[in-house]
Amino acid sequence: MIQTNPVTQVIRKIEKRDILDIKEILENSNNFNIEEIECALDIVNTYFNNHTQNDYKFVCYEHNNRVIGYACYGPTPITRGTFDLYWICVNPEFQNCGIGTRLLREVEKNIIDSNGRLIVVETSSHEKYLSAVSFYKRNKYSIVAVIENFYCEGENKIILLKRLISQNFE
């Protein structure tokens, strides 16, 4: 039997029409405060306003014509082959379905295609980010540094790193 309403799933570059979906993902995640959400959206808007003059890169996961996850990354200034992963976020309704991992693999593939060799992730030791730290560890990222009391007393910055090598990302 032929489906009349096929399910579509695709990873692609973000488009301006995706901004509202991205805002909804960030707001519904319950991980980010208002300042962090505004920062993430400022980066998205900078991307569209100065597309040729910035180094931010984005991929999103689209499901049934709706963006349900996205990632933002870019080359680290004054380095050769080092990239930062700034944001990766999946709509809570779709978490634990492998979407974050698929986005991460796409980012890693794109970085390798850009002659990247290292990817750096920074996160917090706050309890709400422990699942993020576990996610990166499952994906072969190593904790390389912890800066104590970075965000505030008792909240450390955790820096994770992965050395990228050409590999099959399928």
DONU-425215 format. One record per residue: x negated, y, z of N, C-alpha, C in turn. Coordinates in Angstrom, 1 decimal, padded with zeros to 4 digits. Layout:
BEGIN
<rec n_east="X" n_north="Y" n_up="Z" ca_east="X" ca_north="Y" ca_up="Z" c_east="X" c_north="Y" c_up="Z"/>
...
***
This chain:
BEGIN
<rec n_east="-000.8" n_north="-001.2" n_up="000.0" ca_east="000.0" ca_north="000.0" ca_up="000.0" c_east="-000.9" c_north="001.2" c_up="000.0"/>
<rec n_east="-000.6" n_north="002.2" n_up="-000.8" ca_east="-001.3" ca_north="003.4" ca_up="-000.9" c_east="-000.9" c_north="004.4" c_up="000.1"/>
<rec n_east="-001.8" n_north="005.0" n_up="000.8" ca_east="-001.5" ca_north="006.0" ca_up="001.8" c_east="-001.2" c_north="007.3" c_up="001.1"/>
<rec n_east="-000.1" n_north="008.0" n_up="001.5" ca_east="000.3" ca_north="009.3" ca_up="000.9" c_east="-000.5" c_north="010.4" c_up="001.6"/>
<rec n_east="-000.9" n_north="010.2" n_up="002.8" ca_east="-001.6" ca_north="011.2" ca_up="003.6" c_east="-003.0" c_north="010.7" c_up="004.0"/>
<rec n_east="-004.0" n_north="010.6" n_up="003.1" ca_east="-005.2" ca_north="010.0" ca_up="003.5" c_east="-005.9" c_north="010.8" c_up="004.6"/>
<rec n_east="-006.6" n_north="010.0" n_up="005.5" ca_east="-007.4" ca_north="010.6" ca_up="006.5" c_east="-008.8" c_north="011.0" c_up="005.9"/>
<rec n_east="-009.1" n_north="012.3" n_up="006.1" ca_east="-010.4" ca_north="012.8" ca_up="005.5" c_east="-011.3" c_north="013.1" c_up="006.6"/>
<rec n_east="-012.5" n_north="012.6" n_up="006.5" ca_east="-013.6" ca_north="012.9" ca_up="007.5" c_east="-014.8" c_north="013.3" c_up="006.7"/>
<rec n_east="-015.4" n_north="014.4" n_up="007.0" ca_east="-016.6" ca_north="014.8" ca_up="006.2" c_east="-017.5" c_north="015.7" c_up="007.1"/>
<rec n_east="-018.8" n_north="015.6" n_up="006.9" ca_east="-019.7" ca_north="016.6" ca_up="007.6" c_east="-020.1" c_north="017.5" c_up="006.5"/>
<rec n_east="-020.0" n_north="018.8" n_up="006.8" ca_east="-020.4" ca_north="019.8" ca_up="005.8" c_east="-020.9" c_north="021.1" c_up="006.5"/>
<rec n_east="-021.3" n_north="022.1" n_up="005.7" ca_east="-021.7" ca_north="023.4" ca_up="006.2" c_east="-020.4" c_north="024.1" c_up="006.6"/>
<rec n_east="-020.5" n_north="025.0" n_up="007.6" ca_east="-019.3" ca_north="025.7" ca_up="008.0" c_east="-019.0" c_north="026.7" c_up="007.0"/>
<rec n_east="-017.7" n_north="027.1" n_up="007.0" ca_east="-017.2" ca_north="028.2" ca_up="006.2" c_east="-016.5" c_north="029.2" c_up="007.1"/>
<rec n_east="-016.2" n_north="030.4" n_up="006.5" ca_east="-015.6" ca_north="031.4" ca_up="007.4" c_east="-014.2" c_north="031.0" c_up="007.9"/>
<rec n_east="-013.5" n_north="030.2" n_up="007.2" ca_east="-012.2" ca_north="029.7" ca_up="007.7" c_east="-012.3" c_north="028.8" c_up="008.9"/>
<rec n_east="-013.5" n_north="028.3" n_up="009.2" ca_east="-013.7" ca_north="027.4" ca_up="010.4" c_east="-013.8" c_north="028.1" c_up="011.7"/>
<rec n_east="-014.0" n_north="029.5" n_up="011.7" ca_east="-014.3" ca_north="030.2" ca_up="012.9" c_east="-013.2" c_north="029.9" c_up="014.0"/>
<rec n_east="-011.9" n_north="030.0" n_up="013.7" ca_east="-010.9" ca_north="029.7" ca_up="014.7" c_east="-011.0" c_north="028.3" c_up="015.3"/>
<rec n_east="-011.2" n_north="027.3" n_up="014.4" ca_east="-011.4" ca_north="026.0" ca_up="014.9" c_east="-012.6" c_north="025.9" c_up="015.9"/>
<rec n_east="-013.7" n_north="026.5" n_up="015.5" ca_east="-014.9" ca_north="026.5" ca_up="016.4" c_east="-014.6" c_north="027.2" c_up="017.7"/>
<rec n_east="-013.9" n_north="028.3" n_up="017.7" ca_east="-013.5" ca_north="029.0" ca_up="018.9" c_east="-012.7" c_north="028.1" c_up="019.8"/>
<rec n_east="-011.7" n_north="027.4" n_up="019.2" ca_east="-010.9" ca_north="026.5" ca_up="019.9" c_east="-011.7" c_north="025.3" c_up="020.6"/>
<rec n_east="-012.6" n_north="024.8" n_up="019.8" ca_east="-013.5" ca_north="023.7" ca_up="020.3" c_east="-014.3" c_north="024.2" c_up="021.5"/>
<rec n_east="-014.9" n_north="025.4" n_up="021.4" ca_east="-015.6" ca_north="025.9" ca_up="022.6" c_east="-014.8" c_north="026.2" c_up="023.8"/>
<rec n_east="-013.6" n_north="026.8" n_up="023.6" ca_east="-012.7" ca_north="027.1" ca_up="024.7" c_east="-012.2" c_north="025.9" c_up="025.4"/>
<rec n_east="-011.9" n_north="024.8" n_up="024.6" ca_east="-011.2" ca_north="023.6" ca_up="025.1" c_east="-012.3" c_north="022.7" c_up="025.7"/>
<rec n_east="-013.5" n_north="022.9" n_up="025.5" ca_east="-014.6" ca_north="022.0" ca_up="026.0" c_east="-014.7" c_north="022.0" c_up="027.5"/>
<rec n_east="-014.3" n_north="023.1" n_up="028.2" ca_east="-014.4" ca_north="023.2" ca_up="029.6" c_east="-015.9" c_north="023.2" c_up="030.1"/>
<rec n_east="-016.8" n_north="023.3" n_up="029.2" ca_east="-018.2" ca_north="023.3" ca_up="029.5" c_east="-018.8" c_north="024.7" c_up="029.5"/>
<rec n_east="-018.2" n_north="025.7" n_up="028.8" ca_east="-018.8" ca_north="027.0" ca_up="028.6" c_east="-018.0" c_north="028.1" c_up="029.2"/>
<rec n_east="-018.7" n_north="029.0" n_up="029.8" ca_east="-018.0" ca_north="030.2" ca_up="030.4" c_east="-017.8" c_north="031.2" c_up="029.3"/>
<rec n_east="-017.1" n_north="032.3" n_up="029.6" ca_east="-016.7" ca_north="033.2" ca_up="028.6" c_east="-017.9" c_north="033.9" c_up="027.9"/>
<rec n_east="-019.0" n_north="034.1" n_up="028.6" ca_east="-020.2" ca_north="034.7" ca_up="028.0" c_east="-020.8" c_north="033.7" c_up="027.1"/>
<rec n_east="-020.9" n_north="032.4" n_up="027.4" ca_east="-021.4" ca_north="031.4" ca_up="026.5" c_east="-020.6" c_north="031.3" c_up="025.2"/>
<rec n_east="-019.3" n_north="031.3" n_up="025.4" ca_east="-018.4" ca_north="031.2" ca_up="024.2" c_east="-018.6" c_north="032.4" c_up="023.3"/>
<rec n_east="-018.7" n_north="033.6" n_up="023.9" ca_east="-018.9" ca_north="034.8" ca_up="023.1" c_east="-020.3" c_north="034.8" c_up="022.4"/>
<rec n_east="-021.3" n_north="034.3" n_up="023.1" ca_east="-022.6" ca_north="034.1" ca_up="022.5" c_east="-022.5" c_north="033.2" c_up="021.3"/>
<rec n_east="-021.9" n_north="032.0" n_up="021.4" ca_east="-021.8" ca_north="031.1" ca_up="020.3" c_east="-021.0" c_north="031.7" c_up="019.2"/>
<rec n_east="-020.0" n_north="032.4" n_up="019.4" ca_east="-019.2" ca_north="033.0" ca_up="018.4" c_east="-020.0" c_north="034.2" c_up="017.7"/>
<rec n_east="-020.8" n_north="034.9" n_up="018.5" ca_east="-021.6" ca_north="035.9" ca_up="017.9" c_east="-022.6" c_north="035.3" c_up="016.9"/>
<rec n_east="-023.2" n_north="034.2" n_up="017.2" ca_east="-024.1" ca_north="033.5" ca_up="016.3" c_east="-023.4" c_north="033.1" c_up="015.0"/>
<rec n_east="-022.2" n_north="032.6" n_up="015.2" ca_east="-021.4" ca_north="032.2" ca_up="014.0" c_east="-021.1" c_north="033.5" c_up="013.1"/>
<rec n_east="-020.7" n_north="034.5" n_up="013.8" ca_east="-020.4" ca_north="035.8" ca_up="013.0" c_east="-021.7" c_north="036.3" c_up="012.4"/>
<rec n_east="-022.8" n_north="036.3" n_up="013.1" ca_east="-024.1" ca_north="036.7" ca_up="012.5" c_east="-024.4" c_north="035.9" c_up="011.3"/>
<rec n_east="-024.2" n_north="034.6" n_up="011.3" ca_east="-024.4" ca_north="033.7" ca_up="010.2" c_east="-023.6" c_north="034.2" c_up="008.9"/>
<rec n_east="-022.4" n_north="034.6" n_up="009.1" ca_east="-021.6" ca_north="035.0" ca_up="008.0" c_east="-021.9" c_north="036.4" c_up="007.6"/>
<rec n_east="-022.2" n_north="037.3" n_up="008.5" ca_east="-022.5" ca_north="038.7" ca_up="008.2" c_east="-023.9" c_north="038.9" c_up="007.6"/>
<rec n_east="-024.8" n_north="038.1" n_up="007.9" ca_east="-026.2" ca_north="038.2" ca_up="007.5" c_east="-026.7" c_north="036.9" c_up="006.9"/>
<rec n_east="-025.9" n_north="036.2" n_up="006.2" ca_east="-026.3" ca_north="034.9" ca_up="005.8" c_east="-027.7" c_north="034.7" c_up="005.2"/>
<rec n_east="-028.1" n_north="035.7" n_up="004.4" ca_east="-029.4" ca_north="035.5" ca_up="003.8" c_east="-030.5" c_north="036.0" c_up="004.7"/>
<rec n_east="-030.2" n_north="036.7" n_up="005.8" ca_east="-031.3" ca_north="037.2" ca_up="006.6" c_east="-031.4" c_north="036.5" c_up="008.0"/>
<rec n_east="-030.8" n_north="035.4" n_up="008.2" ca_east="-030.9" ca_north="034.7" ca_up="009.5" c_east="-031.3" c_north="033.3" c_up="009.2"/>
<rec n_east="-031.8" n_north="032.7" n_up="010.3" ca_east="-032.2" ca_north="031.3" ca_up="010.2" c_east="-031.3" c_north="030.3" c_up="010.9"/>
<rec n_east="-030.1" n_north="030.8" n_up="011.3" ca_east="-029.1" ca_north="029.9" ca_up="011.9" c_east="-028.6" c_north="029.0" c_up="010.8"/>
<rec n_east="-028.4" n_north="027.7" n_up="011.1" ca_east="-027.8" ca_north="026.7" ca_up="010.2" c_east="-026.7" c_north="026.0" c_up="011.0"/>
<rec n_east="-025.7" n_north="025.7" n_up="010.2" ca_east="-024.5" ca_north="025.0" ca_up="010.9" c_east="-024.1" c_north="023.8" c_up="010.1"/>
<rec n_east="-023.6" n_north="022.8" n_up="010.8" ca_east="-022.8" ca_north="021.7" ca_up="010.2" c_east="-021.6" c_north="021.5" c_up="011.0"/>
<rec n_east="-020.6" n_north="021.1" n_up="010.4" ca_east="-019.3" ca_north="020.8" ca_up="011.1" c_east="-018.8" c_north="019.4" c_up="010.7"/>
<rec n_east="-018.0" n_north="018.9" n_up="011.6" ca_east="-017.3" ca_north="017.6" ca_up="011.3" c_east="-015.8" c_north="017.9" c_up="011.1"/>
<rec n_east="-015.3" n_north="017.6" n_up="009.9" ca_east="-014.0" ca_north="017.9" ca_up="009.5" c_east="-013.2" c_north="016.6" c_up="009.5"/>
<rec n_east="-012.0" n_north="016.7" n_up="010.2" ca_east="-011.1" ca_north="015.5" ca_up="010.2" c_east="-009.7" c_north="016.0" c_up="009.9"/>
<rec n_east="-009.2" n_north="015.5" n_up="008.8" ca_east="-007.8" ca_north="015.9" ca_up="008.3" c_east="-007.7" c_north="017.4" c_up="008.2"/>
<rec n_east="-008.7" n_north="018.0" n_up="007.5" ca_east="-008.7" ca_north="019.4" ca_up="007.2" c_east="-008.9" c_north="020.3" c_up="008.4"/>
<rec n_east="-009.4" n_north="019.8" n_up="009.5" ca_east="-009.5" ca_north="020.5" ca_up="010.8" c_east="-010.9" c_north="020.3" c_up="011.3"/>
<rec n_east="-011.7" n_north="021.3" n_up="011.7" ca_east="-013.0" ca_north="021.2" ca_up="012.2" c_east="-012.8" c_north="020.7" c_up="013.7"/>
<rec n_east="-013.4" n_north="019.6" n_up="014.0" ca_east="-013.3" ca_north="019.1" ca_up="015.4" c_east="-014.6" c_north="019.0" c_up="016.1"/>
<rec n_east="-015.7" n_north="019.4" n_up="015.4" ca_east="-017.0" ca_north="019.4" ca_up="016.0" c_east="-018.0" c_north="020.2" c_up="015.2"/>
<rec n_east="-019.0" n_north="020.8" n_up="015.8" ca_east="-020.0" ca_north="021.5" ca_up="015.0" c_east="-021.3" c_north="021.6" c_up="015.8"/>
<rec n_east="-022.3" n_north="021.9" n_up="015.0" ca_east="-023.7" ca_north="022.0" ca_up="015.5" c_east="-024.3" c_north="023.2" c_up="014.9"/>
<rec n_east="-025.2" n_north="023.9" n_up="015.7" ca_east="-025.9" ca_north="025.1" ca_up="015.2" c_east="-027.4" c_north="024.8" c_up="015.6"/>
<rec n_east="-028.3" n_north="025.0" n_up="014.6" ca_east="-029.7" ca_north="024.8" ca_up="014.8" c_east="-030.4" c_north="025.7" c_up="013.9"/>
<rec n_east="-031.8" n_north="025.8" n_up="014.1" ca_east="-032.6" ca_north="026.6" ca_up="013.2" c_east="-034.0" c_north="026.5" c_up="013.5"/>
<rec n_east="-034.9" n_north="027.0" n_up="012.6" ca_east="-036.3" ca_north="026.9" ca_up="012.8" c_east="-036.7" c_north="027.8" c_up="014.0"/>
<rec n_east="-037.7" n_north="027.3" n_up="014.8" ca_east="-038.2" ca_north="028.1" ca_up="015.9" c_east="-039.2" c_north="029.1" c_up="015.3"/>
<rec n_east="-039.0" n_north="030.4" n_up="015.6" ca_east="-039.9" ca_north="031.4" ca_up="015.1" c_east="-041.3" c_north="031.1" c_up="015.4"/>
<rec n_east="-042.2" n_north="031.5" n_up="014.5" ca_east="-043.6" ca_north="031.4" ca_up="014.7" c_east="-044.1" c_north="030.0" c_up="014.9"/>
<rec n_east="-043.5" n_north="029.0" n_up="014.4" ca_east="-043.9" ca_north="027.6" ca_up="014.4" c_east="-043.9" c_north="027.0" c_up="013.0"/>
<rec n_east="-044.5" n_north="025.9" n_up="012.9" ca_east="-044.4" ca_north="025.1" ca_up="011.6" c_east="-043.7" c_north="023.8" c_up="011.9"/>
<rec n_east="-042.5" n_north="023.7" n_up="011.4" ca_east="-041.8" ca_north="022.4" ca_up="011.5" c_east="-041.1" c_north="022.1" c_up="012.8"/>
<rec n_east="-041.0" n_north="023.1" n_up="013.7" ca_east="-040.3" ca_north="023.0" ca_up="015.0" c_east="-038.9" c_north="023.7" c_up="014.8"/>
<rec n_east="-037.9" n_north="023.0" n_up="015.3" ca_east="-036.5" ca_north="023.5" ca_up="015.2" c_east="-035.9" c_north="023.5" c_up="016.6"/>
<rec n_east="-035.0" n_north="024.4" n_up="016.8" ca_east="-034.1" ca_north="024.4" ca_up="018.0" c_east="-032.7" c_north="023.9" c_up="017.7"/>
<rec n_east="-032.2" n_north="023.1" n_up="018.5" ca_east="-030.7" ca_north="022.8" ca_up="018.4" c_east="-030.1" c_north="023.7" c_up="019.5"/>
<rec n_east="-029.3" n_north="024.7" n_up="019.0" ca_east="-028.7" ca_north="025.7" ca_up="019.9" c_east="-027.4" c_north="025.2" c_up="020.5"/>
<rec n_east="-026.5" n_north="024.6" n_up="019.6" ca_east="-025.2" ca_north="024.2" ca_up="020.1" c_east="-024.8" c_north="022.9" c_up="019.4"/>
<rec n_east="-024.2" n_north="022.1" n_up="020.1" ca_east="-023.4" ca_north="020.9" ca_up="019.5" c_east="-022.2" c_north="020.7" c_up="020.4"/>
<rec n_east="-021.1" n_north="020.7" n_up="019.8" ca_east="-019.8" ca_north="020.6" ca_up="020.6" c_east="-018.8" c_north="019.9" c_up="019.8"/>
<rec n_east="-018.0" n_north="019.1" n_up="020.5" ca_east="-016.9" ca_north="018.3" ca_up="019.9" c_east="-015.7" c_north="018.6" c_up="020.7"/>
<rec n_east="-014.6" n_north="018.7" n_up="020.0" ca_east="-013.3" ca_north="018.9" ca_up="020.6" c_east="-013.1" c_north="017.8" c_up="021.6"/>
<rec n_east="-012.7" n_north="018.1" n_up="022.8" ca_east="-012.5" ca_north="017.0" ca_up="023.9" c_east="-011.6" c_north="015.9" c_up="023.4"/>
<rec n_east="-010.6" n_north="016.1" n_up="022.6" ca_east="-009.7" ca_north="015.1" ca_up="022.1" c_east="-010.4" c_north="014.0" c_up="021.4"/>
<rec n_east="-011.6" n_north="014.4" n_up="020.8" ca_east="-012.3" ca_north="013.5" ca_up="019.9" c_east="-013.7" c_north="013.0" c_up="020.5"/>
<rec n_east="-013.9" n_north="013.4" n_up="021.7" ca_east="-015.2" ca_north="013.0" ca_up="022.3" c_east="-015.3" c_north="011.5" c_up="022.5"/>
<rec n_east="-016.5" n_north="011.0" n_up="022.6" ca_east="-016.7" ca_north="009.5" ca_up="022.8" c_east="-016.2" c_north="008.7" c_up="021.6"/>
<rec n_east="-016.2" n_north="009.3" n_up="020.4" ca_east="-015.8" ca_north="008.6" ca_up="019.2" c_east="-017.0" c_north="008.6" c_up="018.2"/>
<rec n_east="-018.2" n_north="009.0" n_up="018.6" ca_east="-019.3" ca_north="009.0" ca_up="017.8" c_east="-019.5" c_north="010.2" c_up="016.9"/>
<rec n_east="-018.7" n_north="011.2" n_up="017.1" ca_east="-018.7" ca_north="012.4" ca_up="016.2" c_east="-020.0" c_north="013.2" c_up="016.6"/>
<rec n_east="-020.3" n_north="013.4" n_up="017.9" ca_east="-021.5" ca_north="014.1" ca_up="018.3" c_east="-022.7" c_north="013.5" c_up="017.7"/>
<rec n_east="-022.8" n_north="012.2" n_up="017.8" ca_east="-023.9" ca_north="011.4" ca_up="017.2" c_east="-024.0" c_north="011.6" c_up="015.7"/>
<rec n_east="-022.9" n_north="011.6" n_up="015.0" ca_east="-023.0" ca_north="011.8" ca_up="013.6" c_east="-023.4" c_north="013.2" c_up="013.3"/>
<rec n_east="-023.0" n_north="014.2" n_up="014.0" ca_east="-023.5" ca_north="015.6" ca_up="013.8" c_east="-025.0" c_north="015.7" c_up="014.1"/>
<rec n_east="-025.4" n_north="015.1" n_up="015.2" ca_east="-026.8" ca_north="015.1" ca_up="015.5" c_east="-027.6" c_north="014.4" c_up="014.5"/>
<rec n_east="-027.2" n_north="013.3" n_up="013.9" ca_east="-028.0" ca_north="012.7" ca_up="012.8" c_east="-028.0" c_north="013.5" c_up="011.6"/>
<rec n_east="-027.0" n_north="014.2" n_up="011.3" ca_east="-027.0" ca_north="015.2" ca_up="010.1" c_east="-027.9" c_north="016.3" c_up="010.4"/>
<rec n_east="-028.0" n_north="016.9" n_up="011.6" ca_east="-028.9" ca_north="017.9" ca_up="011.9" c_east="-030.3" c_north="017.4" c_up="011.7"/>
<rec n_east="-030.6" n_north="016.2" n_up="012.3" ca_east="-032.0" ca_north="015.7" ca_up="012.2" c_east="-032.4" c_north="015.4" c_up="010.8"/>
<rec n_east="-031.5" n_north="014.9" n_up="010.0" ca_east="-031.7" ca_north="014.6" ca_up="008.5" c_east="-032.0" c_north="016.0" c_up="007.8"/>
<rec n_east="-031.2" n_north="017.0" n_up="008.1" ca_east="-031.4" ca_north="018.3" ca_up="007.5" c_east="-032.8" c_north="018.9" c_up="007.9"/>
<rec n_east="-033.2" n_north="018.7" n_up="009.1" ca_east="-034.4" ca_north="019.2" ca_up="009.6" c_east="-035.6" c_north="018.5" c_up="008.9"/>
<rec n_east="-035.5" n_north="017.2" n_up="008.8" ca_east="-036.5" ca_north="016.4" ca_up="008.1" c_east="-036.6" c_north="016.9" c_up="006.7"/>
<rec n_east="-035.5" n_north="017.1" n_up="006.0" ca_east="-035.5" ca_north="017.6" ca_up="004.6" c_east="-036.1" c_north="019.0" c_up="004.5"/>
<rec n_east="-036.2" n_north="019.7" n_up="005.6" ca_east="-036.8" ca_north="021.0" ca_up="005.6" c_east="-038.2" c_north="021.0" c_up="006.2"/>
<rec n_east="-038.8" n_north="019.8" n_up="006.1" ca_east="-040.2" ca_north="019.6" ca_up="006.6" c_east="-040.3" c_north="019.8" c_up="008.1"/>
<rec n_east="-039.2" n_north="019.5" n_up="008.8" ca_east="-039.3" ca_north="019.7" ca_up="010.3" c_east="-039.9" c_north="018.4" c_up="010.9"/>
<rec n_east="-040.5" n_north="018.6" n_up="012.0" ca_east="-041.2" ca_north="017.5" ca_up="012.7" c_east="-040.8" c_north="017.4" c_up="014.2"/>
<rec n_east="-040.3" n_north="018.5" n_up="014.8" ca_east="-039.9" ca_north="018.5" ca_up="016.2" c_east="-038.5" c_north="019.2" c_up="016.3"/>
<rec n_east="-037.7" n_north="018.6" n_up="017.2" ca_east="-036.5" ca_north="019.3" ca_up="017.6" c_east="-036.4" c_north="019.5" c_up="019.1"/>
<rec n_east="-036.1" n_north="020.7" n_up="019.5" ca_east="-036.1" ca_north="021.1" ca_up="020.9" c_east="-034.7" c_north="021.4" c_up="021.3"/>
<rec n_east="-034.3" n_north="020.9" n_up="022.5" ca_east="-032.9" ca_north="021.2" ca_up="023.0" c_east="-033.1" c_north="021.7" c_up="024.5"/>
<rec n_east="-032.4" n_north="022.7" n_up="024.8" ca_east="-032.4" ca_north="023.2" ca_up="026.2" c_east="-031.0" c_north="023.1" c_up="026.7"/>
<rec n_east="-030.9" n_north="022.6" n_up="028.0" ca_east="-029.6" ca_north="022.5" ca_up="028.6" c_east="-029.8" c_north="022.8" c_up="030.1"/>
<rec n_east="-028.7" n_north="022.7" n_up="030.8" ca_east="-028.7" ca_north="023.0" ca_up="032.3" c_east="-028.6" c_north="021.7" c_up="033.1"/>
<rec n_east="-029.1" n_north="021.7" n_up="034.3" ca_east="-029.0" ca_north="020.6" ca_up="035.2" c_east="-027.6" c_north="020.6" c_up="036.0"/>
<rec n_east="-026.8" n_north="021.6" n_up="035.7" ca_east="-025.5" ca_north="021.7" ca_up="036.3" c_east="-024.7" c_north="020.4" c_up="036.0"/>
<rec n_east="-023.9" n_north="020.0" n_up="037.0" ca_east="-023.2" ca_north="018.7" ca_up="036.9" c_east="-022.4" c_north="018.5" c_up="035.6"/>
<rec n_east="-021.8" n_north="019.6" n_up="035.1" ca_east="-021.0" ca_north="019.5" ca_up="033.9" c_east="-021.8" c_north="019.2" c_up="032.7"/>
<rec n_east="-023.2" n_north="019.3" n_up="032.7" ca_east="-024.0" ca_north="019.1" ca_up="031.6" c_east="-024.7" c_north="017.7" c_up="031.7"/>
<rec n_east="-024.5" n_north="017.0" n_up="032.7" ca_east="-025.1" ca_north="015.7" ca_up="032.9" c_east="-024.8" c_north="014.7" c_up="031.7"/>
<rec n_east="-023.6" n_north="014.8" n_up="031.2" ca_east="-023.2" ca_north="014.0" ca_up="030.1" c_east="-024.0" c_north="014.4" c_up="028.8"/>
<rec n_east="-024.3" n_north="015.7" n_up="028.7" ca_east="-025.1" ca_north="016.1" ca_up="027.6" c_east="-026.5" c_north="015.6" c_up="027.6"/>
<rec n_east="-027.1" n_north="015.6" n_up="028.9" ca_east="-028.4" ca_north="015.1" ca_up="029.0" c_east="-028.4" c_north="013.6" c_up="028.7"/>
<rec n_east="-027.4" n_north="012.8" n_up="029.2" ca_east="-027.3" ca_north="011.4" ca_up="028.8" c_east="-027.2" c_north="011.2" c_up="027.3"/>
<rec n_east="-026.4" n_north="012.0" n_up="026.7" ca_east="-026.2" ca_north="011.9" ca_up="025.2" c_east="-027.6" c_north="012.1" c_up="024.5"/>
<rec n_east="-028.3" n_north="013.1" n_up="024.9" ca_east="-029.6" ca_north="013.2" ca_up="024.2" c_east="-030.6" c_north="012.1" c_up="024.5"/>
<rec n_east="-030.6" n_north="011.6" n_up="025.7" ca_east="-031.5" ca_north="010.5" ca_up="026.1" c_east="-031.1" c_north="009.2" c_up="025.3"/>
<rec n_east="-029.8" n_north="009.0" n_up="025.1" ca_east="-029.3" ca_north="007.8" ca_up="024.3" c_east="-029.8" c_north="008.0" c_up="022.8"/>
<rec n_east="-030.0" n_north="009.2" n_up="022.4" ca_east="-030.4" ca_north="009.5" ca_up="021.0" c_east="-031.9" c_north="009.7" c_up="020.9"/>
<rec n_east="-032.6" n_north="009.2" n_up="021.9" ca_east="-034.1" ca_north="009.2" ca_up="021.9" c_east="-034.8" c_north="010.5" c_up="022.1"/>
<rec n_east="-034.1" n_north="011.4" n_up="022.8" ca_east="-034.8" ca_north="012.7" ca_up="023.2" c_east="-035.4" c_north="012.4" c_up="024.6"/>
<rec n_east="-036.5" n_north="013.0" n_up="024.8" ca_east="-037.2" ca_north="012.9" ca_up="026.1" c_east="-037.2" c_north="014.2" c_up="026.8"/>
<rec n_east="-037.0" n_north="014.2" n_up="028.1" ca_east="-037.2" ca_north="015.4" ca_up="028.9" c_east="-038.7" c_north="015.7" c_up="029.0"/>
<rec n_east="-039.0" n_north="016.9" n_up="028.6" ca_east="-040.5" ca_north="017.3" ca_up="028.6" c_east="-040.8" c_north="018.3" c_up="029.6"/>
<rec n_east="-039.7" n_north="019.0" n_up="030.1" ca_east="-039.9" ca_north="020.0" ca_up="031.1" c_east="-038.6" c_north="020.3" c_up="031.8"/>
<rec n_east="-038.8" n_north="020.7" n_up="033.1" ca_east="-037.7" ca_north="021.2" ca_up="033.9" c_east="-038.2" c_north="022.5" c_up="034.6"/>
<rec n_east="-037.5" n_north="023.5" n_up="034.4" ca_east="-037.8" ca_north="024.8" ca_up="035.0" c_east="-036.8" c_north="025.0" c_up="036.1"/>
<rec n_east="-037.3" n_north="024.9" n_up="037.3" ca_east="-036.4" ca_north="024.9" ca_up="038.5" c_east="-035.8" c_north="026.3" c_up="038.7"/>
<rec n_east="-034.6" n_north="026.3" n_up="039.1" ca_east="-033.8" ca_north="027.6" ca_up="039.4" c_east="-033.8" c_north="028.6" c_up="038.3"/>
<rec n_east="-033.8" n_north="028.1" n_up="037.1" ca_east="-033.9" ca_north="029.0" ca_up="035.9" c_east="-032.6" c_north="029.8" c_up="035.7"/>
<rec n_east="-031.5" n_north="029.1" n_up="035.7" ca_east="-030.2" ca_north="029.8" ca_up="035.4" c_east="-029.7" c_north="030.6" c_up="036.7"/>
<rec n_east="-029.9" n_north="029.9" n_up="037.8" ca_east="-029.6" ca_north="030.5" ca_up="039.1" c_east="-030.2" c_north="029.6" c_up="040.2"/>
<rec n_east="-030.1" n_north="029.9" n_up="041.4" ca_east="-030.6" ca_north="029.0" ca_up="042.5" c_east="-029.9" c_north="027.7" c_up="042.4"/>
<rec n_east="-030.7" n_north="026.6" n_up="042.3" ca_east="-030.2" ca_north="025.3" ca_up="042.2" c_east="-029.8" c_north="024.8" c_up="040.9"/>
<rec n_east="-029.9" n_north="025.6" n_up="039.8" ca_east="-029.5" ca_north="025.2" ca_up="038.5" c_east="-030.8" c_north="025.3" c_up="037.6"/>
<rec n_east="-031.3" n_north="024.2" n_up="037.2" ca_east="-032.5" ca_north="024.1" ca_up="036.4" c_east="-032.3" c_north="024.1" c_up="034.9"/>
<rec n_east="-033.3" n_north="024.6" n_up="034.2" ca_east="-033.3" ca_north="024.4" ca_up="032.7" c_east="-034.0" c_north="023.1" c_up="032.4"/>
<rec n_east="-033.3" n_north="022.3" n_up="031.6" ca_east="-033.9" ca_north="021.0" ca_up="031.2" c_east="-034.2" c_north="021.1" c_up="029.7"/>
<rec n_east="-035.5" n_north="020.8" n_up="029.3" ca_east="-035.9" ca_north="020.9" ca_up="027.9" c_east="-036.2" c_north="019.5" c_up="027.4"/>
<rec n_east="-035.5" n_north="019.2" n_up="026.4" ca_east="-035.7" ca_north="017.8" ca_up="025.8" c_east="-036.3" c_north="018.0" c_up="024.4"/>
<rec n_east="-037.0" n_north="017.0" n_up="023.9" ca_east="-037.7" ca_north="017.0" ca_up="022.7" c_east="-037.6" c_north="015.7" c_up="021.9"/>
<rec n_east="-037.5" n_north="015.8" n_up="020.6" ca_east="-037.6" ca_north="014.6" ca_up="019.8" c_east="-038.5" c_north="014.8" c_up="018.6"/>
<rec n_east="-039.5" n_north="013.9" n_up="018.5" ca_east="-040.4" ca_north="014.0" ca_up="017.3" c_east="-039.6" c_north="013.3" c_up="016.2"/>
<rec n_east="-039.5" n_north="014.0" n_up="015.1" ca_east="-038.8" ca_north="013.5" ca_up="013.9" c_east="-039.7" c_north="012.9" c_up="012.9"/>
<rec n_east="-039.3" n_north="011.8" n_up="012.4" ca_east="-040.0" ca_north="011.1" ca_up="011.3" c_east="-039.0" c_north="010.8" c_up="010.3"/>
<rec n_east="-039.5" n_north="010.7" n_up="009.0" ca_east="-038.6" ca_north="010.3" ca_up="008.0" c_east="-038.0" c_north="008.9" c_up="008.3"/>
<rec n_east="-036.7" n_north="008.8" n_up="008.2" ca_east="-036.0" ca_north="007.5" ca_up="008.5" c_east="-034.7" c_north="007.5" c_up="007.8"/>
<rec n_east="-034.1" n_north="006.4" n_up="007.8" ca_east="-032.8" ca_north="006.2" ca_up="007.2" c_east="-031.8" c_north="006.7" c_up="008.2"/>
<rec n_east="-030.9" n_north="007.7" n_up="007.8" ca_east="-029.9" ca_north="008.2" ca_up="008.7" c_east="-028.5" c_north="007.7" c_up="008.4"/>
<rec n_east="-028.4" n_north="006.7" n_up="007.7" ca_east="-027.1" ca_north="006.1" ca_up="007.3" c_east="-026.5" c_north="005.3" c_up="008.4"/>
***
